[in-house]
Amino acid sequence: MTIIVTGAAGFIGSNLVKALNQRGHSRIIAVDNLTRADKFHNLVDCEIEDYLDKSEFIERFTRGDFGKVQAVFHEGACSDTMETDGRYMMDNNFRYSRAVLDTCLAQGSQFLYASSAAIYGGSERFVEDREVERPLNVYGYSKFLFDQVVRRLIPGAASQIAGFRYFNVYGPRETHKGRMASVAFHNFNQFRAEGKVKLFGEYNGYAAGQQTRDFVSVEDVTKVNLFFFDNPGKSGIFNLGSGRAQPFNDIALSVVNTLRALNNEPALSLEQQVQQGLIEYVPFPDALRGKYQCFTQADLGRLRAAGYEAPFLSVQEGVGQYVRWLSGQL
Protein backbone atom coordinates (compact mmCIF):
# COMPACT_ATOMS: atom_id res chain seq x y z
CA MET A 1 0.00 0.00 0.00
CA THR A 2 0.98 3.61 -0.51
CA ILE A 3 2.55 5.78 2.19
CA ILE A 4 2.42 9.58 1.94
CA VAL A 5 4.92 11.92 3.60
CA THR A 6 4.16 15.65 3.56
CA GLY A 7 7.07 17.99 4.11
CA ALA A 8 9.04 15.11 2.60
CA ALA A 9 11.98 17.24 1.49
CA GLY A 10 12.19 18.88 4.90
CA PHE A 11 14.16 17.92 7.97
CA ILE A 12 12.04 15.33 9.75
CA GLY A 13 10.10 14.34 6.63
CA SER A 14 13.21 13.33 4.69
CA ASN A 15 14.54 11.37 7.66
CA LEU A 16 11.24 9.48 7.74
CA VAL A 17 11.40 8.76 4.01
CA LYS A 18 14.94 7.39 4.42
CA ALA A 19 13.91 5.26 7.42
CA LEU A 20 10.93 3.86 5.50
CA ASN A 21 13.23 3.02 2.59
CA GLN A 22 15.51 1.14 4.97
CA ARG A 23 12.50 -0.96 5.93
CA GLY A 24 11.84 -1.81 2.30
CA HIS A 25 9.11 0.76 1.59
CA SER A 26 9.44 2.55 -1.74
CA ARG A 27 5.78 3.21 -2.63
CA ILE A 28 6.07 6.63 -1.06
CA ILE A 29 4.46 9.80 -2.35
CA ALA A 30 6.53 12.80 -1.36
CA VAL A 31 4.61 16.06 -0.91
CA ASP A 32 6.35 19.39 -0.41
CA ASN A 33 6.83 22.95 -1.62
CA LEU A 34 10.16 23.30 -3.39
CA THR A 35 10.08 27.07 -3.75
CA ARG A 36 13.21 26.72 -1.65
CA ALA A 37 14.75 24.40 -4.22
CA ASP A 38 17.83 23.46 -2.19
CA LYS A 39 15.66 21.12 -0.09
CA PHE A 40 15.79 18.60 -2.94
CA HIS A 41 19.21 17.50 -1.65
CA ASN A 42 17.45 15.77 1.28
CA LEU A 43 15.77 13.31 -1.09
CA VAL A 44 18.66 12.48 -3.40
CA ASP A 45 19.52 9.27 -1.53
CA CYS A 46 15.87 8.31 -1.01
CA GLU A 47 13.51 6.20 -3.09
CA ILE A 48 10.04 7.61 -3.78
CA GLU A 49 7.29 6.64 -6.21
CA ASP A 50 6.04 10.15 -6.96
CA TYR A 51 6.43 13.80 -5.97
CA LEU A 52 3.60 16.33 -5.66
CA ASP A 53 3.53 19.98 -4.82
CA LYS A 54 1.50 20.72 -1.69
CA SER A 55 -0.85 22.92 -3.75
CA GLU A 56 -2.21 19.97 -5.74
CA PHE A 57 -2.02 17.26 -3.08
CA ILE A 58 -5.24 17.84 -1.11
CA GLU A 59 -7.54 17.76 -4.13
CA ARG A 60 -5.97 14.59 -5.51
CA PHE A 61 -5.91 12.85 -2.12
CA THR A 62 -9.56 13.70 -1.48
CA ARG A 63 -10.45 12.41 -4.95
CA GLY A 64 -8.84 9.06 -4.18
CA ASP A 65 -6.15 9.29 -6.85
CA PHE A 66 -3.63 7.31 -4.78
CA GLY A 67 -5.72 4.22 -4.13
CA LYS A 68 -5.46 2.65 -0.69
CA VAL A 69 -3.20 4.83 1.45
CA GLN A 70 -1.89 3.02 4.50
CA ALA A 71 -0.58 6.07 6.33
CA VAL A 72 0.14 9.76 6.03
CA PHE A 73 3.11 11.18 7.92
CA HIS A 74 2.12 14.85 8.00
CA GLU A 75 5.33 16.79 8.64
CA GLY A 76 4.69 19.72 6.30
CA ALA A 77 4.25 23.08 8.02
CA CYS A 78 5.64 26.55 8.40
CA SER A 79 8.08 25.97 11.26
CA ASP A 80 9.45 29.51 11.53
CA THR A 81 8.59 30.55 15.08
CA MET A 82 9.44 34.17 14.21
CA GLU A 83 6.90 34.35 11.34
CA THR A 84 4.47 37.21 12.00
CA ASP A 85 2.00 36.65 9.14
CA GLY A 86 -0.80 34.99 11.08
CA ARG A 87 -3.00 34.33 8.05
CA TYR A 88 -0.19 32.49 6.29
CA MET A 89 0.64 30.51 9.44
CA MET A 90 -2.95 29.44 10.11
CA ASP A 91 -3.54 28.47 6.48
CA ASN A 92 -0.39 26.33 6.38
CA ASN A 93 -0.44 24.80 9.84
CA PHE A 94 -4.12 24.63 10.71
CA ARG A 95 -6.42 24.62 7.68
CA TYR A 96 -4.12 22.47 5.53
CA SER A 97 -3.60 20.00 8.37
CA ARG A 98 -7.34 19.82 8.96
CA ALA A 99 -7.91 18.95 5.29
CA VAL A 100 -5.32 16.15 5.40
CA LEU A 101 -6.79 14.77 8.63
CA ASP A 102 -10.37 14.82 7.33
CA THR A 103 -9.35 12.87 4.23
CA CYS A 104 -7.39 10.32 6.28
CA LEU A 105 -10.45 9.73 8.46
CA ALA A 106 -12.69 9.39 5.42
CA GLN A 107 -10.36 6.86 3.79
CA GLY A 108 -9.30 4.98 6.93
CA SER A 109 -5.63 5.93 6.66
CA GLN A 110 -3.32 6.23 9.64
CA PHE A 111 -2.57 9.89 10.38
CA LEU A 112 0.72 10.63 12.16
CA TYR A 113 1.52 14.32 12.44
CA ALA A 114 3.96 16.89 13.74
CA SER A 115 2.78 18.93 16.69
CA SER A 116 5.16 21.08 18.72
CA ALA A 117 6.40 21.82 22.22
CA ALA A 118 5.88 25.49 21.30
CA ILE A 119 2.30 24.85 22.47
CA TYR A 120 3.54 25.01 26.06
CA GLY A 121 4.97 28.49 25.61
CA GLY A 122 5.99 29.94 28.96
CA SER A 123 4.64 27.04 30.98
CA GLU A 124 6.86 25.35 33.54
CA ARG A 125 5.13 21.98 33.11
CA PHE A 126 5.32 19.98 29.90
CA VAL A 127 2.59 17.38 30.10
CA GLU A 128 -0.12 16.88 27.48
CA ASP A 129 -2.86 18.70 29.44
CA ARG A 130 -4.94 21.65 28.24
CA GLU A 131 -4.34 23.75 31.37
CA VAL A 132 -0.56 24.07 30.79
CA GLU A 133 -0.75 24.95 27.09
CA ARG A 134 0.11 28.64 26.65
CA PRO A 135 1.64 29.36 23.22
CA LEU A 136 3.70 32.55 22.98
CA ASN A 137 3.53 33.06 19.20
CA VAL A 138 1.22 32.38 16.26
CA TYR A 139 3.26 29.31 15.29
CA GLY A 140 2.57 27.75 18.69
CA TYR A 141 -1.08 28.81 18.46
CA SER A 142 -1.52 27.16 15.04
CA LYS A 143 -0.25 23.88 16.45
CA PHE A 144 -2.28 24.29 19.63
CA LEU A 145 -5.53 24.86 17.75
CA PHE A 146 -5.02 21.78 15.59
CA ASP A 147 -4.33 19.66 18.67
CA GLN A 148 -7.67 20.78 20.11
CA VAL A 149 -9.44 19.51 16.96
CA VAL A 150 -7.59 16.21 17.28
CA ARG A 151 -8.64 15.82 20.91
CA ARG A 152 -12.28 16.16 19.92
CA LEU A 153 -12.02 13.71 17.03
CA ILE A 154 -9.94 10.89 18.53
CA PRO A 155 -12.74 9.32 20.62
CA GLY A 156 -14.91 8.74 17.54
CA ALA A 157 -12.16 8.08 14.99
CA ALA A 158 -12.13 4.66 13.29
CA SER A 159 -8.47 5.02 12.24
CA GLN A 160 -5.29 6.12 14.01
CA ILE A 161 -4.56 9.74 14.86
CA ALA A 162 -1.18 10.22 16.55
CA GLY A 163 0.39 13.62 17.15
CA PHE A 164 3.92 14.26 18.37
CA ARG A 165 4.94 17.39 20.21
CA TYR A 166 8.50 17.76 19.02
CA PHE A 167 10.89 19.46 21.41
CA ASN A 168 14.27 20.75 20.17
CA VAL A 169 15.11 18.36 17.33
CA TYR A 170 18.60 18.22 15.82
CA GLY A 171 20.34 15.99 13.31
CA PRO A 172 21.08 15.29 9.63
CA ARG A 173 19.12 16.89 6.76
CA GLU A 174 18.36 20.25 8.40
CA THR A 175 20.82 22.40 6.43
CA HIS A 176 18.04 24.14 4.46
CA LYS A 177 16.33 25.46 7.61
CA GLY A 178 18.54 28.52 7.91
CA ARG A 179 17.97 30.40 11.16
CA MET A 180 15.48 27.75 12.31
CA ALA A 181 18.08 24.95 12.17
CA SER A 182 19.17 23.46 15.48
CA VAL A 183 21.58 24.99 17.95
CA ALA A 184 23.98 22.11 17.30
CA PHE A 185 24.03 22.93 13.56
CA HIS A 186 24.68 26.62 14.19
CA ASN A 187 27.33 25.91 16.83
CA PHE A 188 29.14 23.59 14.40
CA ASN A 189 29.21 26.15 11.59
CA GLN A 190 30.09 29.06 13.85
CA PHE A 191 33.02 27.20 15.40
CA ARG A 192 34.36 26.25 11.98
CA ALA A 193 34.00 29.84 10.73
CA GLU A 194 35.12 31.78 13.80
CA GLY A 195 36.92 29.32 16.05
CA LYS A 196 34.37 29.88 18.82
CA VAL A 197 30.74 29.32 19.75
CA LYS A 198 28.57 32.21 20.94
CA LEU A 199 25.81 31.57 23.48
CA PHE A 200 23.32 33.85 25.21
CA GLY A 201 24.44 35.38 28.48
CA GLU A 202 22.43 35.59 31.69
CA TYR A 203 18.66 35.97 31.28
CA ASN A 204 15.61 35.52 33.45
CA GLY A 205 17.53 34.05 36.37
CA TYR A 206 19.54 31.62 34.24
CA ALA A 207 23.32 31.98 34.21
CA ALA A 208 25.19 32.39 30.93
CA GLY A 209 24.65 29.40 28.67
CA GLN A 210 22.48 27.71 31.28
CA GLN A 211 19.12 28.23 29.56
CA THR A 212 17.96 24.65 29.39
CA ARG A 213 16.03 22.72 26.75
CA ASP A 214 15.00 19.19 25.93
CA PHE A 215 17.17 18.39 22.90
CA VAL A 216 16.15 15.28 20.96
CA SER A 217 17.90 13.56 18.06
CA VAL A 218 16.00 13.19 14.79
CA GLU A 219 17.05 9.54 14.96
CA ASP A 220 14.85 9.12 18.05
CA VAL A 221 12.04 11.19 16.52
CA THR A 222 12.00 8.83 13.54
CA LYS A 223 11.97 5.75 15.77
CA VAL A 224 8.94 7.00 17.70
CA ASN A 225 7.03 7.78 14.51
CA LEU A 226 7.71 4.29 13.19
CA PHE A 227 6.67 2.69 16.49
CA PHE A 228 3.21 4.23 16.13
CA PHE A 229 3.14 3.35 12.43
CA ASP A 230 3.69 -0.27 13.53
CA ASN A 231 0.93 0.04 16.14
CA PRO A 232 -2.09 1.56 14.35
CA GLY A 233 -4.34 0.92 17.33
CA LYS A 234 -2.53 3.55 19.40
CA SER A 235 -3.87 7.10 19.10
CA GLY A 236 -3.27 10.25 21.08
CA ILE A 237 -1.08 13.33 21.46
CA PHE A 238 2.39 12.59 22.81
CA ASN A 239 5.42 14.59 23.87
CA LEU A 240 8.45 13.69 21.80
CA GLY A 241 11.61 14.82 23.52
CA SER A 242 14.38 13.00 25.32
CA GLY A 243 12.75 13.58 28.70
CA ARG A 244 16.06 15.14 29.75
CA ALA A 245 16.69 18.89 30.09
CA GLN A 246 20.24 19.98 29.26
CA PRO A 247 21.77 23.48 29.04
CA PHE A 248 22.99 25.11 25.85
CA ASN A 249 26.47 24.88 27.35
CA ASP A 250 26.25 21.09 26.90
CA ILE A 251 25.55 21.47 23.18
CA ALA A 252 28.49 23.83 22.66
CA LEU A 253 30.80 21.68 24.78
CA SER A 254 29.90 18.54 22.80
CA VAL A 255 30.32 20.31 19.44
CA VAL A 256 33.72 21.75 20.29
CA ASN A 257 35.08 18.61 21.91
CA THR A 258 33.91 16.39 19.05
CA LEU A 259 35.62 18.67 16.53
CA ARG A 260 38.74 18.69 18.70
CA ALA A 261 38.72 14.89 18.81
CA LEU A 262 38.50 14.77 15.02
CA ASN A 263 41.67 16.91 15.00
CA ASN A 264 43.35 14.63 17.56
CA GLU A 265 43.11 17.33 20.23
CA PRO A 266 42.17 16.56 23.85
CA ALA A 267 38.74 17.32 25.31
CA LEU A 268 38.40 20.44 27.44
CA SER A 269 36.08 21.24 30.33
CA LEU A 270 33.49 24.02 30.02
CA GLU A 271 35.64 26.30 32.16
CA GLN A 272 38.68 25.67 29.97
CA GLN A 273 36.71 26.35 26.78
CA VAL A 274 35.41 29.64 28.18
CA GLN A 275 38.88 30.65 29.40
CA GLN A 276 40.39 29.91 26.00
CA GLY A 277 37.66 31.86 24.19
CA LEU A 278 36.22 28.78 22.48
CA ILE A 279 32.84 29.56 24.05
CA GLU A 280 31.78 33.21 24.32
CA TYR A 281 28.66 34.67 25.94
CA VAL A 282 26.76 37.55 24.32
CA PRO A 283 23.98 39.74 25.75
CA PHE A 284 20.49 38.27 25.51
CA PRO A 285 18.71 39.92 22.53
CA ASP A 286 15.89 42.34 23.27
CA ALA A 287 13.81 40.90 20.41
CA LEU A 288 13.45 37.59 22.28
CA ARG A 289 12.62 38.94 25.73
CA GLY A 290 9.25 37.61 26.86
CA LYS A 291 9.07 35.21 23.90
CA TYR A 292 11.77 32.73 24.89
CA GLN A 293 11.49 29.38 26.62
CA CYS A 294 14.33 29.19 29.13
CA PHE A 295 13.39 25.68 30.24
CA THR A 296 11.72 22.74 28.51
CA GLN A 297 11.60 19.08 29.46
CA ALA A 298 9.22 16.58 27.93
CA ASP A 299 7.12 14.55 30.33
CA LEU A 300 7.28 11.14 28.66
CA GLY A 301 4.64 9.49 30.85
CA ARG A 302 2.05 9.10 28.09
CA LEU A 303 4.59 7.98 25.51
CA ARG A 304 5.90 5.30 27.86
CA ALA A 305 2.37 4.27 28.80
CA ALA A 306 1.65 3.77 25.08
CA GLY A 307 4.40 1.15 25.04
CA TYR A 308 7.43 2.98 23.68
CA GLU A 309 10.31 1.70 25.82
CA ALA A 310 13.50 2.55 23.91
CA PRO A 311 16.04 4.92 25.54
CA PHE A 312 16.75 8.35 24.04
CA LEU A 313 20.16 9.67 23.08
CA SER A 314 21.70 12.26 25.42
CA VAL A 315 23.18 15.49 24.02
CA GLN A 316 26.66 14.05 24.47
CA GLU A 317 25.75 10.96 22.44
CA GLY A 318 23.50 12.49 19.80
CA VAL A 319 25.37 15.73 19.16
CA GLY A 320 28.65 13.85 18.97
CA GLN A 321 27.19 11.58 16.28
CA TYR A 322 25.74 14.56 14.43
CA VAL A 323 28.98 16.57 14.41
CA ARG A 324 30.84 13.57 13.00
CA TRP A 325 28.15 13.28 10.31
CA LEU A 326 28.36 16.99 9.48
CA SER A 327 32.14 16.79 9.28
CA GLY A 328 31.83 13.90 6.85
CA GLN A 329 29.70 16.06 4.52
CA LEU A 330 32.40 18.69 4.03
ZIUR-V451124 format. One record per residue. N is the residue number from 0. RES is the residue in one small letter. BURIAL is b if it has 16 or more other C-alpha atoms within 10 Angstrom, else e. Layout:
BEGIN
N&RES&BURIAL, N&RES&BURIAL
END
This chain:
BEGIN
0&m&e, 1&t&b, 2&i&b, 3&i&b, 4&v&b, 5&t&b, 6&g&b, 7&a&b, 8&a&b, 9&g&b, 10&f&b, 11&i&b, 12&g&b, 13&s&b, 14&n&b, 15&l&b, 16&v&b, 17&k&b, 18&a&b, 19&l&b, 20&n&b, 21&q&e, 22&r&e, 23&g&e, 24&h&b, 25&s&b, 26&r&b, 27&i&b, 28&i&b, 29&a&b, 30&v&b, 31&d&b, 32&n&b, 33&l&e, 34&t&e, 35&r&e, 36&a&e, 37&d&e, 38&k&b, 39&f&e, 40&h&e, 41&n&b, 42&l&b, 43&v&e, 44&d&e, 45&c&b, 46&e&b, 47&i&b, 48&e&e, 49&d&e, 50&y&b, 51&l&b, 52&d&e, 53&k&b, 54&s&e, 55&e&e, 56&f&b, 57&i&b, 58&e&e, 59&r&e, 60&f&b, 61&t&b, 62&r&e, 63&g&e, 64&d&e, 65&f&e, 66&g&e, 67&k&e, 68&v&b, 69&q&b, 70&a&b, 71&v&b, 72&f&b, 73&h&b, 74&e&b, 75&g&b, 76&a&b, 77&c&b, 78&s&b, 79&d&e, 80&t&e, 81&m&e, 82&e&e, 83&t&e, 84&d&e, 85&g&e, 86&r&e, 87&y&e, 88&m&b, 89&m&b, 90&d&e, 91&n&b, 92&n&b, 93&f&b, 94&r&e, 95&y&b, 96&s&b, 97&r&b, 98&a&e, 99&v&b, 100&l&b, 101&d&e, 102&t&b, 103&c&b, 104&l&b, 105&a&e, 106&q&b, 107&g&b, 108&s&b, 109&q&b, 110&f&b, 111&l&b, 112&y&b, 113&a&b, 114&s&b, 115&s&b, 116&a&b, 117&a&b, 118&i&b, 119&y&b, 120&g&b, 121&g&b, 122&s&b, 123&e&e, 124&r&b, 125&f&b, 126&v&b, 127&e&b, 128&d&e, 129&r&e, 130&e&e, 131&v&b, 132&e&b, 133&r&b, 134&p&b, 135&l&b, 136&n&b, 137&v&b, 138&y&b, 139&g&b, 140&y&b, 141&s&b, 142&k&b, 143&f&b, 144&l&e, 145&f&b, 146&d&b, 147&q&e, 148&v&e, 149&v&b, 150&r&e, 151&r&e, 152&l&e, 153&i&b, 154&p&e, 155&g&e, 156&a&e, 157&a&e, 158&s&b, 159&q&b, 160&i&b, 161&a&b, 162&g&b, 163&f&b, 164&r&b, 165&y&b, 166&f&b, 167&n&b, 168&v&b, 169&y&b, 170&g&b, 171&p&b, 172&r&b, 173&e&b, 174&t&b, 175&h&b, 176&k&e, 177&g&e, 178&r&e, 179&m&e, 180&a&b, 181&s&b, 182&v&b, 183&a&b, 184&f&b, 185&h&b, 186&n&b, 187&f&b, 188&n&b, 189&q&e, 190&f&b, 191&r&e, 192&a&e, 193&e&e, 194&g&e, 195&k&b, 196&v&b, 197&k&b, 198&l&b, 199&f&b, 200&g&b, 201&e&b, 202&y&b, 203&n&e, 204&g&e, 205&y&e, 206&a&e, 207&a&b, 208&g&b, 209&q&b, 210&q&b, 211&t&b, 212&r&b, 213&d&b, 214&f&b, 215&v&b, 216&s&b, 217&v&b, 218&e&b, 219&d&b, 220&v&b, 221&t&b, 222&k&b, 223&v&b, 224&n&b, 225&l&b, 226&f&e, 227&f&b, 228&f&b, 229&d&e, 230&n&e, 231&p&b, 232&g&e, 233&k&e, 234&s&b, 235&g&b, 236&i&b, 237&f&b, 238&n&b, 239&l&b, 240&g&b, 241&s&b, 242&g&b, 243&r&b, 244&a&b, 245&q&b, 246&p&b, 247&f&b, 248&n&b, 249&d&b, 250&i&b, 251&a&b, 252&l&b, 253&s&b, 254&v&b, 255&v&b, 256&n&b, 257&t&b, 258&l&b, 259&r&e, 260&a&e, 261&l&e, 262&n&e, 263&n&e, 264&e&e, 265&p&e, 266&a&b, 267&l&b, 268&s&e, 269&l&b, 270&e&e, 271&q&e, 272&q&b, 273&v&b, 274&q&e, 275&q&e, 276&g&e, 277&l&b, 278&i&b, 279&e&b, 280&y&e, 281&v&e, 282&p&e, 283&f&e, 284&p&e, 285&d&e, 286&a&e, 287&l&e, 288&r&e, 289&g&e, 290&k&e, 291&y&e, 292&q&b, 293&c&b, 294&f&b, 295&t&b, 296&q&b, 297&a&b, 298&d&b, 299&l&b, 300&g&e, 301&r&e, 302&l&b, 303&r&e, 304&a&e, 305&a&e, 306&g&e, 307&y&e, 308&e&e, 309&a&e, 310&p&e, 311&f&b, 312&l&b, 313&s&b, 314&v&b, 315&q&b, 316&e&e, 317&g&b, 318&v&b, 319&g&b, 320&q&b, 321&y&b, 322&v&b, 323&r&e, 324&w&e, 325&l&b, 326&s&e, 327&g&e, 328&q&e, 329&l&e
END
